[in-house]
Amino acid sequence: MSSKPFAPSVWQLAHGRELQLGAKALLMGILNVTPDSFSDGGEFDRPEAALAHARQMIAEGAGIIDVGGESTRPGAEPVSAREEQARIIPVIEALAGGGCIISVDTYREETARLAVRAGAHIVNDVHGLQREPGIAHVAAESGAGLAIMHTGRDREKLPDVIADQFLFLERSLEIARDAGIPDSHIVLDPGFGFAKDGEENLQLMARFGELHALGFALLVGTSRKRLIAHVAGGDREARDLGTAATSVILRMKGASIFRVHNVAMNRDALAFADAILERERAG
């Protein structure tokens, strides 16, 4: 079921940090400091609750905490940059004091700049540098790690899901390289659920191994999304179980980083996938 040989790499991040990718699945815990995110909006929008949840996810095995201040669900009301920053900067500053790896989930150049200054190590852009291309210069100047996500929003997609991935992500990589970002700072995210219907998501998962031709470690975020409900059911428990199943499938197909809500469940599922991969590599 594996789609490529084992190829570990090092992801270079801001503030002199780095992460080893490949040998073991890496968990990125989702911390939505928002009132309206699709799964957990309003649960962690107070700084104390956000910090407590971050510490819980770290204890459960999250290697990265991904902090976001604006919901990206379809139909969500946009917030101002000032409101986004007011929500996330105090949380990032508090987390930075504890030494964990922090990602900021934003497409805004100024929010990214302030977040890295506050202690974030990674910029996670769901618009793949193509909404505010200046965010690439923030990553270049700060040395931040960069997660570039594919999206089909606000544009006409190609009918073939993999061809559209290459069309969009190669443009994003051009922006990153023009800004001076080394490849060692970049991972790619195929953007499950972002302007993709149920069939497109399943096709993308089935053909996931083709994305390795881009030459970068791959981050995936299927957690509790509609694509899970499309197959496994709509309540939170069913979506968590379905998420863990997709994590295992995508790990066996070569994904390195898993952005999830339920860290403990995905940790346990991915431990089994890693055990199988280790034996495959050993022959």
For each residue, the residues with C-beta under 8 A, 3 or more apart:
1: 252 253
2: 252 253 254 277 280
3: 208 209 210 212 253 254
4: 7 209 212 254
5:
6: 22 23 277 281
7: 4 22
8: 20 21 22 23
9: 20 21 22 184 217
10: 18 19 20 21 184
11: 18 19 20 21 145 184 185 187 217
12: 18 143 145 182 184 185
13: 17 18 19 101 121 122 143 144 145 185
14: 17 116 120 121 122 142 143 144 145
15: 119 121 143
16:
17: 13 14 101 121
18: 10 11 12 13
19: 10 11 13 26 63 64 101 145
20: 8 9 10 11 23
21: 8 9 10 11 26 187 217 256 257
22: 6 7 8 9 217 256
23: 6 8 20
24: 274
25: 247 251 255 256 257 258 270 273 274
26: 19 21 63 64 256 257 258
27: 61 62 63 64 257 258 260 263 266 267 270
28: 62 63 64 65 66 103 219 257 258 259 260
29: 54 57 58 60 62 64 65 66 260 261 263
30: 40 66 68 223 259 260 261
31: 44 50 53 54 57 65 66 67 68 91
32: 37 39 40 41 43 44 45 68 71
33: 44 45 47 50 67 68 69 87 88 91
34: 37 41 42 45 68 69 70 71 87
35: 41 42 45
36: 41 42 71 73 76 77
37: 32 34 40 41 68 71 73 76
38: 41 71 73 76 224 225
39: 32 223 224 236 239 261
40: 30 32 37 43 44 261
41: 32 34 35 36 37 38 45 71
42: 34 35 36 45
43: 32 40 49 53
44: 31 32 33 40 49 50 53
45: 32 33 34 35 41 42 49 50 87
46: 49 50
47: 33 50 51 90 91 94
48: 51 52
49: 43 44 45 46 52 53
50: 31 33 44 45 46 47 53 54 67 91
51: 47 48 54 55 91 94 95
52: 48 49 55 56
53: 31 43 44 49 50 56 57
54: 29 31 50 51 57 58 65 67 91 95 100
55: 51 52 58 59 98
56: 52 53 59 60
57: 29 31 53 54 60 61 62 65 263
58: 29 54 55 61 62 65 98 100
59: 55 56
60: 29 56 57 263 264 267
61: 27 57 58 263 264 267
62: 27 28 29 57 58 65 263
63: 19 26 27 28 101
64: 19 26 27 28 29 100 101 102 103 122 257
65: 28 29 31 54 57 58 62 95 100 101 102 103
66: 28 29 30 31 103 104 105 122 124 259
67: 31 33 50 54 88 91 92 95 102 103 104 105 115 120
68: 30 31 32 33 34 37 71 72 88 104 105 106
69: 33 34 79 83 84 85 86 87 88 105 106 111
70: 34 76 78 79 84 106
71: 32 34 36 37 38 41 68 76 77
72: 68 76 105 126 194
73: 36 37 38 76
74:
75:
76: 36 37 38 70 71 72 73
77: 36 71
78: 70
79: 69 70 83 84
80: 83 84
81: 84 85 108 110 111
82: 85 86
83: 69 79 80 86 87
84: 69 70 79 80 81 87 88 106 108 111
85: 69 81 82 88 89 110 111 114 115
86: 69 82 83 89 90
87: 33 34 45 69 83 84 91
88: 33 67 68 69 84 85 91 92 104 106 111 115
89: 85 86 92 93 114 115 118
90: 47 86 93 94
91: 31 33 47 50 51 54 67 87 88 94 95
92: 67 88 89 95 96 102 104 115 118 119 120
93: 89 90 96 97 118 119
94: 47 51 90 91 97 98
95: 51 54 65 67 91 92 98 100 102 119
96: 92 93 99 102 118 119 120
97: 93 94 119
98: 55 58 94 95
99: 96
100: 54 58 64 65 95
101: 13 17 19 63 64 65 121 122
102: 64 65 67 92 95 96 119 120 121 122
103: 28 64 65 66 67 120 121 122 123 124 145 147
104: 66 67 68 88 92 111 112 115 116 120 122 123 124
105: 66 67 68 69 72 124 126
106: 68 69 70 84 88 111 112 115 123 124 125 135
107: 125 126 127 131 132 135
108: 81 84 111 112 132 135
109: 112 113 132 134 135 137 138
110: 81 85 113 114
111: 69 81 84 85 88 104 106 108 114 115
112: 104 106 108 109 115 116 120 123 125 135 138 139 144
113: 109 110 116 117 138 142
114: 85 89 110 111 117 118
115: 67 85 88 89 92 104 106 111 112 118 119 120 123
116: 14 104 112 113 119 120 121 123 138 142 144
117: 113 114 142
118: 89 92 93 96 114 115
119: 15 92 93 95 96 97 102 115 116
120: 14 67 92 96 102 103 104 112 115 116 123 144
121: 13 14 15 17 101 102 103 116 144 145
122: 13 14 64 66 101 102 103 104 144 145 146 147
123: 103 104 106 112 115 116 120 135 138 139 144 145 146 147
124: 66 103 104 105 106 147 149 189
125: 106 107 112 128 129 131 135 146 147 148 149
126: 72 105 107 149 151 191 194
127: 107 130 131 132 149 151 153
128: 125 148 149 150 151 168 169 171 172 191
129: 125 132 133 135 136 148 172 175 176
130: 127 133 168 171 172 175
131: 107 125 127
132: 107 108 109 127 129 135
133: 129 130 136 175 179
134: 109 137 138
135: 106 107 108 109 112 123 125 129 132 138 139
136: 129 133 139 140 146 175 176 178 179 181
137: 109 134 140 141 179
138: 109 112 113 116 123 134 135 141 142 144
139: 112 123 135 136 142 143 144 145 146 176 179 181 185
140: 136 137 143 179 180 181
141: 137 138
142: 14 113 116 117 138 139
143: 12 13 14 15 139 140 185
144: 13 14 112 116 120 121 122 123 138 139 185
145: 11 12 13 14 19 103 121 122 123 139 185 186 187
146: 122 123 125 136 139 176 181 185 186 187
147: 103 122 123 124 125 186 187 188 189 219 257
148: 125 128 129 169 172 173 176 186 187 188 189
149: 124 125 126 127 128 188 189 190 191 194
150: 128 164 165 168 169 172 188 189 190 191 194
151: 126 127 128 168 191 194 195
152: 155 157 164 168 191 194 195 196
153: 127 194 195
154:
155: 152
156:
157: 152 164 195
158: 163 164 167
159: 163 164
160: 163 164
161: 164 165 196 200 203 204 207
162: 165 166 204 207 210 211
163: 158 159 160 166 167
164: 150 152 157 158 159 160 161 167 168
165: 150 161 162 168 169 190 204 211 214
166: 162 163 169 170 214
167: 158 163 164 170 171
168: 128 130 150 151 152 164 165 171 172
169: 128 148 150 165 166 172 173 188 214
170: 166 167 173 174 214
171: 128 130 167 168 174 175
172: 128 129 130 148 150 168 169 175 176
173: 148 169 170 176 177 186 214
174: 170 171 177 178
175: 129 130 133 136 171 172 178 179
176: 129 136 139 146 148 172 173 179 181 186
177: 173 174 180 181 183
178: 136 174 175
179: 133 136 137 139 140 175 176
180: 140 177
181: 136 139 140 146 176 177 185 186
182: 12 185 186
183: 177 186 215 216
184: 9 10 11 12
185: 11 12 13 139 143 144 145 146 181 182
186: 145 146 147 148 173 176 181 182 183 216
187: 11 21 145 146 147 148 216 217 218 219 256 257
188: 147 148 149 150 169 211 214 216 217 218 219
189: 124 147 148 149 150 218 219 220 221 259
190: 149 150 165 204 208 211 218 220
191: 126 128 149 150 151 152 194 196 221
192: 196 201 204 205 220 221 222 225 227
193: 196 201 221 222 225 226 227
194: 72 126 149 150 151 152 153 191
195: 151 152 153 157
196: 152 161 191 192 193 200 201 204 227
197: 200 201
198: 201 202 226 227 230 231
199: 202 203
200: 161 196 197 203 204
201: 192 193 196 197 198 204 205 227 230
202: 198 199 205 206 227 230 231
203: 161 199 200 206 207
204: 161 162 165 190 192 196 200 201 207 208
205: 192 201 202 208 246 249 250 253
206: 202 203
207: 161 162 203 204 210
208: 3 190 204 205 211 218 250 253 254 255
209: 3 4 212 253 254
210: 3 162 207 213
211: 162 165 188 190 208 214 218
212: 3 4 209 215 218 254
213: 210
214: 165 166 169 170 173 188 211
215: 183 212
216: 183 186 187 188
217: 9 11 21 22 187 188 256 257
218: 187 188 189 190 208 211 212 254 255 256 257
219: 28 147 187 188 189 255 256 257 258 259
220: 189 190 192 246 247 250 255 257 258 259
221: 189 191 192 193 225 258 259 260
222: 192 193 225 227 228 243 246 247 250
223: 30 39 228 239 243 259 260 261 262 266
224: 38 39 228 236 239 240 243 261
225: 38 192 193 221 222 228 229 239
226: 193 198 229 230
227: 192 193 196 198 201 202 222 230 231
228: 222 223 224 225 231 232 238 239 242 243 246
229: 225 226 232 233 234 238 239 242
230: 198 201 202 226 227
231: 198 202 227 228 242
232: 228 229 238 239 241 242 245
233: 229 238 239 242
234: 229 238 239
235: 238 239
236: 39 224 239 240
237: 240 241
238: 228 229 232 233 234 235 241 242
239: 39 223 224 225 228 229 232 233 234 235 236 242 243
240: 224 236 237 243 244 261 262 265
241: 232 237 238 244 245 265
242: 228 229 231 232 233 238 239 245 246
243: 222 223 224 228 239 240 246 247 260 261 262 265 266
244: 240 241 247 248 262 265 266 268 269
245: 232 241 242 248 249 269
246: 205 220 222 228 242 243 249 250
247: 25 220 222 243 244 250 251 255 258 260 266 269 270 273
248: 244 245 251 252 269 270 272 273
249: 205 245 246 252 253
250: 205 208 220 222 246 247 253 254 255 258
251: 25 247 248 254 255 258 270 273 274 277
252: 1 2 248 249 273 276 277
253: 1 2 3 205 208 209 249 250
254: 2 3 4 208 209 212 218 250 251
255: 25 208 218 219 220 247 250 251 258
256: 21 22 25 26 187 217 218 219
257: 21 25 26 27 28 64 147 187 217 218 219 220
258: 25 26 27 28 219 220 221 247 250 251 255 266 270
259: 28 30 66 189 219 220 221 223
260: 27 28 29 30 221 223 243 247 263 266
261: 29 30 39 40 223 224 240 243
262: 223 240 243 244 265 266
263: 27 29 57 60 61 62 260 266 267
264: 60 61 267 268
265: 240 241 243 244 262 268 269
266: 27 223 243 244 247 258 260 262 263 269 270
267: 27 60 61 263 264 270 271
268: 244 264 265 271 272
269: 244 245 247 248 265 266 272 273
270: 25 27 247 248 251 258 266 267 273 274
271: 267 268 274 275
272: 248 268 269 275 276
273: 25 247 248 251 252 269 270 276 277
274: 24 25 251 270 271 277 278
275: 271 272 278 279
276: 252 272 273 279 280
277: 2 6 251 252 273 274 280 281
278: 274 275 281 282
279: 275 276 282
280: 2 276 277 283
281: 6 277 278
282: 278 279
283: 280
